[in-house]
Amino acid sequence: MRNQWILLTLTALALLAGCNTVQGIGKDIEKGGAAIQRATH
């Protein structure tokens, strides 16, 4: 449940950041995935 909350929060932050390009969104998602991996280890 905690991981889902982290993922939801990171997704919301990525959307609120206002990425203007697909590449920018991809980088945000990649950083979010890295943060989730750090949180689970």
C-alpha positions, 0 to 999 in steps of 0.5 A: 500500500505504501508503494502505491501511495509513493507512486501516486504522489510521484505521478501527481508531482510529475504532472504538476511540474508541467513537463512540456515534452515527452522526453521531459515526462520520461525523465520524470518517470525514470526519476520516480521509478528510481525513488520507488526502488530506493524506498523499497530497499 
